[in-house]
């Protein structure tokens, strides 16, 4: 209850505090560095397909060949490879 009485006695104090918090929030957002996409020096992309219950031959026919074609069509990919872990 004491904070309500203080706010009623000194309303400008709470307005100044609210503006100060707002300004500090805007400044901190503007100066905060965010790195959504970090720089990657190695030019490698790795795609993992995991379907339990499929044989390696079926996996190659249904998923690997189709996805490799889709990823390399119209791009400057120098090589692609697939392996069974």
N, C-alpha and C positions, 0 to 999 in steps of 0.2 A: 504494500500500500504506500510505502514511503516514496517509491519512484513515481507514482501517480501524482502525489502532492507536489513533489519536486518539479514534475513536468508542468503542472498547472501554475506553479509560482514562477517558473523560469522557462517559458515556452521557446524563447529564442535559443537557449542552450541546446535544446533537443533538435531544433531545426538545423543549427550549425553542426551538431554531431551527425545528423542524417546526411547533410550535404558533404561533410568530410568523409564519411564512409563511402558515399557514392563516388566521390572524386578518387579516393584511394582505390576503389574497385576498378574504375575505368583505367586508371594509370597502370595498375598491376596487370590487367588484361592486355593492354597495349604493349607493355614491356616484356611480357612473358613469351619465351620462345617455345614454339610447338614444332615438333618434327613428326608429321604424320607418315611421310614416306622417307625413311632414312636413306642416305646415299649408300649404294651397294657398288663396290669396286669390281666384284667378280661378275662377269656377264653370263650368269647361269640361272636358268629357271628350272625348278624342280616341281613336277606334278606327280602326285601319288594317288593311284587308283587302288582301292581295297574293297573287293567284294568277296565275302566268304562263300564257299561252296562252288566256285567256278574253277574250272581247270585252267592251266596256263594257256592252252591252245584257244579255248573259248574266250578267255580274257583278251588275247591278242586280236582275235577276229572281231569281237564286238566293241571293244573299247579303245585299245591301244592304237590300232591302225587308223581308226576314224579320228581320234583326238589328235594324233600326230599330223595327219593331213590338214585338219582344221587349224592347228596352231602354226603350221608352216606356210599355208596358202597366203600369198600376197605379202609375206614378210621377208626380212633380210636374214633369216636364220641360216647359219652356215652348216649346222649339222644337228641331227636328232638321234637319240638312242633310247632304247628301252631294255629293261632287264627284269628278270624274275628274281626277287630277293630270296 
